[in-house]
Amino acid sequence: MFQKIILWFFIIVFLYFTGVQYNDPDPYIWIPTYLIPVFLCYYKLQGKGEKVMYFTVGLLFLMWAINQFPPAWEGVWLNQLGMKTLNIELGRESLGLGCCTIAMWICGALK
């Protein structure tokens, strides 16, 4: 039961992440990116998927998050809407990819 709660939590969180990408400058990248964890968490909810797949996808998200990390950290300012600087946008994208990494690794660790 606890596993189902975790998986549904991830599904809801990443559906929210997907929904707020509609006004992003590049939604064609970020909407599919956040739908991948939604699909894979639902797949895990059905009792399918191998641990290796989840850890590999998580590793890919981690590498992308590191690559996306801003050259100068200005914070992510989650309480402010809009992109004030490119570094804030890159920080937000990196943080979202880090969330994807954690979710995929938790899915991989679940039985």
mmCIF file of the C-alpha atoms, coordinates in Angstrom:
data_MODEL
# 
_entry.id   MODEL 
# 
loop_
_atom_site.group_PDB 
_atom_site.id 
_atom_site.type_symbol 
_atom_site.label_atom_id 
_atom_site.label_alt_id 
_atom_site.label_comp_id 
_atom_site.label_asym_id 
_atom_site.label_entity_id 
_atom_site.label_seq_id 
_atom_site.pdbx_PDB_ins_code 
_atom_site.Cartn_x 
_atom_site.Cartn_y 
_atom_site.Cartn_z 
_atom_site.occupancy 
_atom_site.B_iso_or_equiv 
_atom_site.pdbx_formal_charge 
_atom_site.auth_seq_id 
_atom_site.auth_comp_id 
_atom_site.auth_asym_id 
_atom_site.auth_atom_id 
_atom_site.pdbx_PDB_model_num 
ATOM 1   C CA . MET A 1 1   ? 0.000  0.000  0.000   1.00 0.00 ? 1   MET A CA 1 
ATOM 2   C CA . PHE A 1 2   ? 2.844  2.408  0.892   1.00 0.00 ? 2   PHE A CA 1 
ATOM 3   C CA . GLN A 1 3   ? 4.434  1.802  -2.518  1.00 0.00 ? 3   GLN A CA 1 
ATOM 4   C CA . LYS A 1 4   ? 1.213  2.719  -4.293  1.00 0.00 ? 4   LYS A CA 1 
ATOM 5   C CA . ILE A 1 5   ? 0.968  5.951  -2.307  1.00 0.00 ? 5   ILE A CA 1 
ATOM 6   C CA . ILE A 1 6   ? 4.546  6.884  -3.269  1.00 0.00 ? 6   ILE A CA 1 
ATOM 7   C CA . LEU A 1 7   ? 3.948  6.082  -6.930  1.00 0.00 ? 7   LEU A CA 1 
ATOM 8   C CA . TRP A 1 8   ? 0.683  8.029  -7.075  1.00 0.00 ? 8   TRP A CA 1 
ATOM 9   C CA . PHE A 1 9   ? 2.417  10.933 -5.339  1.00 0.00 ? 9   PHE A CA 1 
ATOM 10  C CA . PHE A 1 10  ? 5.105  10.950 -8.051  1.00 0.00 ? 10  PHE A CA 1 
ATOM 11  C CA . ILE A 1 11  ? 2.489  10.697 -10.804 1.00 0.00 ? 11  ILE A CA 1 
ATOM 12  C CA . ILE A 1 12  ? 0.594  13.699 -9.416  1.00 0.00 ? 12  ILE A CA 1 
ATOM 13  C CA . VAL A 1 13  ? 3.766  15.755 -8.874  1.00 0.00 ? 13  VAL A CA 1 
ATOM 14  C CA . PHE A 1 14  ? 5.071  15.141 -12.384 1.00 0.00 ? 14  PHE A CA 1 
ATOM 15  C CA . LEU A 1 15  ? 1.675  15.794 -13.941 1.00 0.00 ? 15  LEU A CA 1 
ATOM 16  C CA . TYR A 1 16  ? 1.780  19.147 -12.146 1.00 0.00 ? 16  TYR A CA 1 
ATOM 17  C CA . PHE A 1 17  ? 5.325  19.750 -13.431 1.00 0.00 ? 17  PHE A CA 1 
ATOM 18  C CA . THR A 1 18  ? 4.057  18.930 -16.925 1.00 0.00 ? 18  THR A CA 1 
ATOM 19  C CA . GLY A 1 19  ? 1.096  21.274 -16.586 1.00 0.00 ? 19  GLY A CA 1 
ATOM 20  C CA . VAL A 1 20  ? 3.152  24.308 -15.638 1.00 0.00 ? 20  VAL A CA 1 
ATOM 21  C CA . GLN A 1 21  ? 5.359  23.939 -18.710 1.00 0.00 ? 21  GLN A CA 1 
ATOM 22  C CA . TYR A 1 22  ? 2.712  25.279 -21.115 1.00 0.00 ? 22  TYR A CA 1 
ATOM 23  C CA . ASN A 1 23  ? 4.119  28.822 -20.913 1.00 0.00 ? 23  ASN A CA 1 
ATOM 24  C CA . ASP A 1 24  ? 7.785  27.803 -20.921 1.00 0.00 ? 24  ASP A CA 1 
ATOM 25  C CA . PRO A 1 25  ? 9.878  29.053 -23.853 1.00 0.00 ? 25  PRO A CA 1 
ATOM 26  C CA . ASP A 1 26  ? 10.586 25.441 -24.845 1.00 0.00 ? 26  ASP A CA 1 
ATOM 27  C CA . PRO A 1 27  ? 7.594  23.309 -23.790 1.00 0.00 ? 27  PRO A CA 1 
ATOM 28  C CA . TYR A 1 28  ? 8.310  20.769 -26.544 1.00 0.00 ? 28  TYR A CA 1 
ATOM 29  C CA . ILE A 1 29  ? 11.337 19.689 -24.483 1.00 0.00 ? 29  ILE A CA 1 
ATOM 30  C CA . TRP A 1 30  ? 9.971  19.857 -20.950 1.00 0.00 ? 30  TRP A CA 1 
ATOM 31  C CA . ILE A 1 31  ? 6.463  18.446 -21.348 1.00 0.00 ? 31  ILE A CA 1 
ATOM 32  C CA . PRO A 1 32  ? 7.724  15.093 -22.717 1.00 0.00 ? 32  PRO A CA 1 
ATOM 33  C CA . THR A 1 33  ? 10.568 15.151 -20.173 1.00 0.00 ? 33  THR A CA 1 
ATOM 34  C CA . TYR A 1 34  ? 8.138  15.285 -17.254 1.00 0.00 ? 34  TYR A CA 1 
ATOM 35  C CA . LEU A 1 35  ? 5.740  12.820 -18.865 1.00 0.00 ? 35  LEU A CA 1 
ATOM 36  C CA . ILE A 1 36  ? 8.479  10.157 -18.874 1.00 0.00 ? 36  ILE A CA 1 
ATOM 37  C CA . PRO A 1 37  ? 8.433  9.786  -15.047 1.00 0.00 ? 37  PRO A CA 1 
ATOM 38  C CA . VAL A 1 38  ? 4.613  9.839  -15.116 1.00 0.00 ? 38  VAL A CA 1 
ATOM 39  C CA . PHE A 1 39  ? 4.595  6.931  -17.555 1.00 0.00 ? 39  PHE A CA 1 
ATOM 40  C CA . LEU A 1 40  ? 7.336  5.000  -15.763 1.00 0.00 ? 40  LEU A CA 1 
ATOM 41  C CA . CYS A 1 41  ? 5.729  5.443  -12.334 1.00 0.00 ? 41  CYS A CA 1 
ATOM 42  C CA . TYR A 1 42  ? 2.425  4.229  -13.753 1.00 0.00 ? 42  TYR A CA 1 
ATOM 43  C CA . TYR A 1 43  ? 4.279  1.341  -15.366 1.00 0.00 ? 43  TYR A CA 1 
ATOM 44  C CA . LYS A 1 44  ? 5.760  0.462  -11.958 1.00 0.00 ? 44  LYS A CA 1 
ATOM 45  C CA . LEU A 1 45  ? 2.296  0.744  -10.423 1.00 0.00 ? 45  LEU A CA 1 
ATOM 46  C CA . GLN A 1 46  ? 1.214  -2.018 -12.815 1.00 0.00 ? 46  GLN A CA 1 
ATOM 47  C CA . GLY A 1 47  ? 4.042  -4.206 -11.478 1.00 0.00 ? 47  GLY A CA 1 
ATOM 48  C CA . LYS A 1 48  ? 6.107  -3.959 -14.628 1.00 0.00 ? 48  LYS A CA 1 
ATOM 49  C CA . GLY A 1 49  ? 9.599  -2.730 -15.367 1.00 0.00 ? 49  GLY A CA 1 
ATOM 50  C CA . GLU A 1 50  ? 13.058 -3.839 -14.359 1.00 0.00 ? 50  GLU A CA 1 
ATOM 51  C CA . LYS A 1 51  ? 15.180 -2.170 -11.697 1.00 0.00 ? 51  LYS A CA 1 
ATOM 52  C CA . VAL A 1 52  ? 17.961 -1.622 -14.222 1.00 0.00 ? 52  VAL A CA 1 
ATOM 53  C CA . MET A 1 53  ? 15.638 0.430  -16.426 1.00 0.00 ? 53  MET A CA 1 
ATOM 54  C CA . TYR A 1 54  ? 14.662 2.783  -13.585 1.00 0.00 ? 54  TYR A CA 1 
ATOM 55  C CA . PHE A 1 55  ? 18.238 3.241  -12.393 1.00 0.00 ? 55  PHE A CA 1 
ATOM 56  C CA . THR A 1 56  ? 19.447 3.838  -15.957 1.00 0.00 ? 56  THR A CA 1 
ATOM 57  C CA . VAL A 1 57  ? 16.765 6.413  -16.705 1.00 0.00 ? 57  VAL A CA 1 
ATOM 58  C CA . GLY A 1 58  ? 17.536 8.045  -13.351 1.00 0.00 ? 58  GLY A CA 1 
ATOM 59  C CA . LEU A 1 59  ? 21.218 8.191  -14.275 1.00 0.00 ? 59  LEU A CA 1 
ATOM 60  C CA . LEU A 1 60  ? 20.349 9.834  -17.591 1.00 0.00 ? 60  LEU A CA 1 
ATOM 61  C CA . PHE A 1 61  ? 18.240 12.424 -15.770 1.00 0.00 ? 61  PHE A CA 1 
ATOM 62  C CA . LEU A 1 62  ? 21.132 13.029 -13.345 1.00 0.00 ? 62  LEU A CA 1 
ATOM 63  C CA . MET A 1 63  ? 23.619 13.586 -16.158 1.00 0.00 ? 63  MET A CA 1 
ATOM 64  C CA . TRP A 1 64  ? 21.200 15.997 -17.835 1.00 0.00 ? 64  TRP A CA 1 
ATOM 65  C CA . ALA A 1 65  ? 20.657 17.832 -14.522 1.00 0.00 ? 65  ALA A CA 1 
ATOM 66  C CA . ILE A 1 66  ? 24.419 18.265 -14.082 1.00 0.00 ? 66  ILE A CA 1 
ATOM 67  C CA . ASN A 1 67  ? 24.750 19.478 -17.664 1.00 0.00 ? 67  ASN A CA 1 
ATOM 68  C CA . GLN A 1 68  ? 21.843 21.912 -17.186 1.00 0.00 ? 68  GLN A CA 1 
ATOM 69  C CA . PHE A 1 69  ? 23.221 23.343 -13.927 1.00 0.00 ? 69  PHE A CA 1 
ATOM 70  C CA . PRO A 1 70  ? 23.727 27.124 -14.253 1.00 0.00 ? 70  PRO A CA 1 
ATOM 71  C CA . PRO A 1 71  ? 27.232 28.566 -14.517 1.00 0.00 ? 71  PRO A CA 1 
ATOM 72  C CA . ALA A 1 72  ? 26.434 31.033 -11.713 1.00 0.00 ? 72  ALA A CA 1 
ATOM 73  C CA . TRP A 1 73  ? 23.980 29.928 -9.021  1.00 0.00 ? 73  TRP A CA 1 
ATOM 74  C CA . GLU A 1 74  ? 21.425 32.646 -8.319  1.00 0.00 ? 74  GLU A CA 1 
ATOM 75  C CA . GLY A 1 75  ? 18.938 30.394 -6.589  1.00 0.00 ? 75  GLY A CA 1 
ATOM 76  C CA . VAL A 1 76  ? 15.683 29.199 -8.072  1.00 0.00 ? 76  VAL A CA 1 
ATOM 77  C CA . TRP A 1 77  ? 13.321 31.706 -6.414  1.00 0.00 ? 77  TRP A CA 1 
ATOM 78  C CA . LEU A 1 78  ? 10.376 29.315 -6.293  1.00 0.00 ? 78  LEU A CA 1 
ATOM 79  C CA . ASN A 1 79  ? 8.166  31.993 -4.752  1.00 0.00 ? 79  ASN A CA 1 
ATOM 80  C CA . GLN A 1 80  ? 8.513  34.287 -7.772  1.00 0.00 ? 80  GLN A CA 1 
ATOM 81  C CA . LEU A 1 81  ? 6.897  33.655 -11.098 1.00 0.00 ? 81  LEU A CA 1 
ATOM 82  C CA . GLY A 1 82  ? 8.749  34.334 -14.290 1.00 0.00 ? 82  GLY A CA 1 
ATOM 83  C CA . MET A 1 83  ? 12.295 34.003 -15.475 1.00 0.00 ? 83  MET A CA 1 
ATOM 84  C CA . LYS A 1 84  ? 14.329 36.899 -14.120 1.00 0.00 ? 84  LYS A CA 1 
ATOM 85  C CA . THR A 1 85  ? 17.671 35.596 -15.414 1.00 0.00 ? 85  THR A CA 1 
ATOM 86  C CA . LEU A 1 86  ? 18.887 32.677 -17.476 1.00 0.00 ? 86  LEU A CA 1 
ATOM 87  C CA . ASN A 1 87  ? 20.693 31.280 -14.437 1.00 0.00 ? 87  ASN A CA 1 
ATOM 88  C CA . ILE A 1 88  ? 17.437 31.076 -12.473 1.00 0.00 ? 88  ILE A CA 1 
ATOM 89  C CA . GLU A 1 89  ? 15.759 29.253 -15.372 1.00 0.00 ? 89  GLU A CA 1 
ATOM 90  C CA . LEU A 1 90  ? 18.667 26.822 -15.663 1.00 0.00 ? 90  LEU A CA 1 
ATOM 91  C CA . GLY A 1 91  ? 18.580 26.289 -11.902 1.00 0.00 ? 91  GLY A CA 1 
ATOM 92  C CA . ARG A 1 92  ? 14.870 25.452 -12.036 1.00 0.00 ? 92  ARG A CA 1 
ATOM 93  C CA . GLU A 1 93  ? 15.390 23.059 -14.931 1.00 0.00 ? 93  GLU A CA 1 
ATOM 94  C CA . SER A 1 94  ? 18.275 21.383 -13.123 1.00 0.00 ? 94  SER A CA 1 
ATOM 95  C CA . LEU A 1 95  ? 16.180 21.050 -9.966  1.00 0.00 ? 95  LEU A CA 1 
ATOM 96  C CA . GLY A 1 96  ? 13.293 19.497 -11.925 1.00 0.00 ? 96  GLY A CA 1 
ATOM 97  C CA . LEU A 1 97  ? 15.647 16.993 -13.536 1.00 0.00 ? 97  LEU A CA 1 
ATOM 98  C CA . GLY A 1 98  ? 17.053 16.196 -10.101 1.00 0.00 ? 98  GLY A CA 1 
ATOM 99  C CA . CYS A 1 99  ? 13.499 15.442 -8.932  1.00 0.00 ? 99  CYS A CA 1 
ATOM 100 C CA . CYS A 1 100 ? 13.126 13.096 -11.913 1.00 0.00 ? 100 CYS A CA 1 
ATOM 101 C CA . THR A 1 101 ? 16.363 11.369 -10.901 1.00 0.00 ? 101 THR A CA 1 
ATOM 102 C CA . ILE A 1 102 ? 15.226 10.818 -7.325  1.00 0.00 ? 102 ILE A CA 1 
ATOM 103 C CA . ALA A 1 103 ? 11.807 9.562  -8.415  1.00 0.00 ? 103 ALA A CA 1 
ATOM 104 C CA . MET A 1 104 ? 13.286 7.067  -10.882 1.00 0.00 ? 104 MET A CA 1 
ATOM 105 C CA . TRP A 1 105 ? 15.754 5.735  -8.311  1.00 0.00 ? 105 TRP A CA 1 
ATOM 106 C CA . ILE A 1 106 ? 13.003 5.359  -5.713  1.00 0.00 ? 106 ILE A CA 1 
ATOM 107 C CA . CYS A 1 107 ? 10.875 3.508  -8.298  1.00 0.00 ? 107 CYS A CA 1 
ATOM 108 C CA . GLY A 1 108 ? 13.834 1.268  -9.014  1.00 0.00 ? 108 GLY A CA 1 
ATOM 109 C CA . ALA A 1 109 ? 14.307 0.538  -5.310  1.00 0.00 ? 109 ALA A CA 1 
ATOM 110 C CA . LEU A 1 110 ? 10.643 -0.421 -4.791  1.00 0.00 ? 110 LEU A CA 1 
ATOM 111 C CA . LYS A 1 111 ? 9.715  -4.070 -5.060  1.00 0.00 ? 111 LYS A CA 1 
# 
